[in-house]
Amino acid sequence: MTANQQEKSPESWYEAYEVPEAARGVMDLLLSSEEQRLIAAFIGASFSAADVREEFGLGSEAEASKLLRSAYRRGVVSAEDADAGSPRYHIGSFFPRLTVYAVTEQDSYQAIPEATRAALEALYFDRYYDALDWDEDGGRPTKDAVLTLGETLGLLEAKKAAGKNIYRVNCDCRSLKNGCDHVRDVCITFEDGTNTWPDRGIAESISLDEAKDVIRKADKDGLIHTSSPHGICNCCTDCCYLFRSRARRGSGRTWPASSRIIDIAAEACVGCGLCVKRCPLGALSLKSGASPAPDKKAVRDDKACIGCGLCISSCNFGALSLRADTVA
């Protein structure tokens, strides 16, 4: 350890790395000793493998590059675009590291005490929610939009036709929250290049047909399809930040943006209740009608329905359909 490293106690970089109090007892589970030394030495700086070799007293620049490649994959450092010369890096911060860690290293993540994991996830969700600008675009703080199964498959085809690569990644929301049994390996990204998940080696390149199978798997599992400029998510309401934020805000169909609502043909409904079980938002229920038609029928909660279309696949009697109903 160099004299410069000796001067930098853990407390000297915890604040700069934005380590919350809840995580300070588990940093050895989140970061290797070498990564902690790297952060302490270079937080707030731009550096290269040559700088790391000198700071760590390593025998070769290749050793430093190996350390940096591992730290890059694990979200500890990010790469900088350089016009020439050796690659340069900068230290990231705690919560981006946590999300990469939780998504790709679940065995290690589960070694963190449950109460600590819950506290960190709650902190991260609050940070996400508080960063949303609800004055943006008429109450649409991000470009996330609800899609039907058909629209999602069509989006995959359009992206592939436009020359985009398709990658599968784990759902970071469910990996962090761990609050349900829904499948996790069903999110799609089209982004590649420096600092993206594919470049860090934690996303799987898949074909168009494989991607369609991923979406159908998510649909069968009752997950809501959403799109953003970054890719496609398949969301639950227990863990996923979009729908937990929607519930906290009460943003209805304004955000995530929805342009449809479900219609129910009462004369075709047999009151089987399958659509009620299928709906992830509790937007459908069974109610008895007034005499002379007292049989139970499905009814819609206008405020809860987002027109995702998941319920339609559960109906064998043609009682459900979607119609355009854009929220201004």
N, C-alpha and C positions, 0 to 999 in steps of 0.2 A: 504494500500500500504506500503511495507517495505521500509526501508531506501535505500536498493540496487535499488529498482525500481524507487524511487524518483530521484536518481542520473542519471537515464537513460532517457533522453528526447527522443521524437520521432526521432529527427535528429540524435541521437546517433546510432540508429539501421537502419535507412533508407538506409544508404550506405551499411552496411553489408548484409541487406536483398535484395539489388540490386533494390531498388525502383527507377524507372526513374522519372525525373522531371514531366512528363506528368501525373503521377499517384498520386502525393503527395497531391493533393487537394481532392482526392476521396478515401483515405484509409479507412475511416469509412464505405464505401460501400463495400469494399473488405474484411475487417477483422473486427471481433467483438472487443470490448474493451478488453475482456479477451485474445483474440488471440494476440492483440498488446502488452499486458503486458507480455504474454508468450514469444514472440519474443524478446522483450527488455531484459527480464531476462536471456534468455538461448541461444541467437544467438551465434553460434560457439562452443557450449558445447554439451556434451552428458548428458542426464538427465533421471530421472525416475519419476513415480507418487509421490514417497516420496519426491523428490526434489521439485516438484510443490506444494505439500501440504505445505511444510515448507516455500517456497518463497511467496506463496499467503496467508498464514495464514489460510488455510482451516481447517474445523473441522475434516475431515477424508480423508484417502487416496482414498476412493471410490469416493469422490467428485472430486479429482484430476484426477482419471482415467476416469471419465465421461467427463471432459473437454478435456483430451487428445484424447479420442475416437472421439469426435466431430472434433477436430483439425486435426486428422489423416484422417478422411473421407474427409475433406475439403482441403486436400493437404497442410496444414500449417506446419505439422510435418511429418516426416517419421520415420518408425520403424527401429531399428537396430537389427541384429541377435545377440542373446545373448545365451551363452552356458548354463547359469544357472541364477537363480535369477529373479527379476522382470523385465518386459520389459523396454527397454531403447529407447529413441527417440533423434532425432536432428531436429533443425529447417530447413525447406527447403529454398526456395528463391522465389522472387516475381513472375517471369514468369511461373514457374510450377504451382504456386497457381492460377494464372490468367487462365491458360488453364483448370484446373479442375473446377474452378469457372464458367467459361463461358459455359462449357459443361453441367454442372449439375444444374446451378442456373440462367437460362436465365432471369427470371423475375427481379431478383436483378441486373443482368448485364445490363439490358436495362435501369435501373435507372441512370447509369453513363451517363453523357452528351455525345451525339453522337460524337462530335468533339474529346472528350477524348478517347472514344472507338476506333475511327479510328486511332488516334495517337498511342495508345498502340498496336493495331493490327499491324500497319505498323512497329513499333519497333520490335515486336516479329518475324514478317516475316523476317526482315533484319537479326536478330540474327540467325534464322534458316538457312537462305541462306548463311550467312558468315561462319557458322560452317561446311558447306559441304566441304569435301576435294575432289576437282575436279581432283586431281592427283591419287586418289585411283582407282584401278581396271580399268584402261583405261578410266577414265572419268565417272565411275559409283560410286558416293560417298556413296550410300546406296544400299541395296539388293532389293529395290523395283522393281517390274516387272509388266508389263501389261499382263492381262489374258483375255481370252474370257469368255463368260458366261459358256460354257461347262467346261472349265478348272477350273473356280471358284467353280462350283458345285462339280467337281471331287476332288478339294482340300479339301473341307468340308468333303467329304466322307472319304478321306484318313486320315485326322486328327482325325475324330471320330473313325475310325478303329484302329488308333494308341493309343486310350485311352484318347485323349485330350477332355477337356470340351470346350464348345462353349458358348461365351458370346456376347451379343449385347450391343454396346455403341453408343452414339451420335458422329457425326463427329465434332471433335474439330475445324477443319479449318472453316467449315461453321458456327459453333456456334460463333466463334470469329469474322470472317469477316462479316457475315450476309449480303453477297453481292448477293444472288440469292434466288430463291424460291424452289430449289431442296430439296428433303427429307433429313433429318439429322439422323434419327435413323436407319442407315443401315451399320454401321461399325461393324466388327467382331474381337474379340480378343480370342486367345487360351491360354493366359497367366493367371496363377493364383499364389497365394502365396503372401508373404509379399510385401507390397507397390504397388501391382497391383490394377487396377481398381476394379476387383471383390472383392478383400480383403477389399478395402475401401468402398464397398457397393454401387458403382455407375455403376455397369454393371449387366445386366440381363442375367441369365442363361437360355439358350434356347435349344430346341431339334434340331437334325439334320434337320428334316423336316421344323421346324420353321426357321432355318438358311437359308435353300434353298429358302423359301418364301421371306426372307429379301433380298437375292441376286436378285431374280427375280423382286422384287419391285424396287430395285435400277436400274436394267437393263431397266425396262419399263420407268423409269424416265430419261433415257439417261445418266446415270453415268458410268464412266470408271472403270472397275474392276482392282485393283492392289493388289499384295501380297507382304508381307515382312516377316521377321522372327517373327514379333509380331502378325500378323493377316492379315485381309483383309480390304482394304479400297475401297470405292466406290466414285470416285472423280469427281468433277466438275472442270471446268477450270477457273471459276470466283473466287473461294475462296481457293481451295486446294493447299497446299504448294508445293506438288510434281510438279504440272503442271504450277503453277506460277513461280517456280524456273526453270523449263524446258524452259519456255518462256524467262525468263531473261537470262539464260545461252545460249539458242539456242542449247540444247543438243540433239534435234531430237529423234531418236529411240535408241540412246545410253543409255539414262537415262530419265525416268524409262525404264529399259531394255525391248526391244521388239524384237521378233524373227520372226515377220510376217509383211506383207504389203497387202493391198487390191488389188485384180485384178478385172478388169471390162471387161466383155464380151460385146463389142460394139454392136454386132449383136443382143444381147438379150435386151439391154437397150432401153426403150421407152421414156426416157427423162422426166419422171414424176417429178423428183426433190425431192422425198421423202427421198432419201439417203442424199441429200445435207442438208436438214433440220435436219436429225437425227445426222449427224456427229458433235461432240462437238468441234472439232478442226479446222473446216473450211477446211478440207483436200479434200473435193469434191465440184465440181462446174459443171454447165451445160455449154457446149460450142457447137456452131453450127459447123458441119463438112463442108468440102469443097464439092462443086458439083462434082459428081452427088449424094452425100449423105449429104445434108445440114441439116438434122434433128439434133436437140440438143441431145447430149449424155453426160452422166456423165464422168468426167475426174478427175484424181487423182493428188494431189500435193504431190510429193514424199517426200518433206521435212516435210510436216505437218502430213502425215499419220503415225500412230503408230500400225496399225493392231489390234485394239481393237475388231473389228467385230461388233460394234453396228449398223453400217449401213446395215449389211446383213439382219437383221430382218425386215427392212423396205421395202425390195425389193420383190415384188411378181412375178418377171419374171426371177429369177435365173441368173441375170446379175452380181452378186457380189460373190466373193469367196476370201478366204485367201490363201496365199502361203508363204512358209518359205523364209525368207530374212534376215538372221542374220547380224547385224552390228558388224563388227570386233572391 
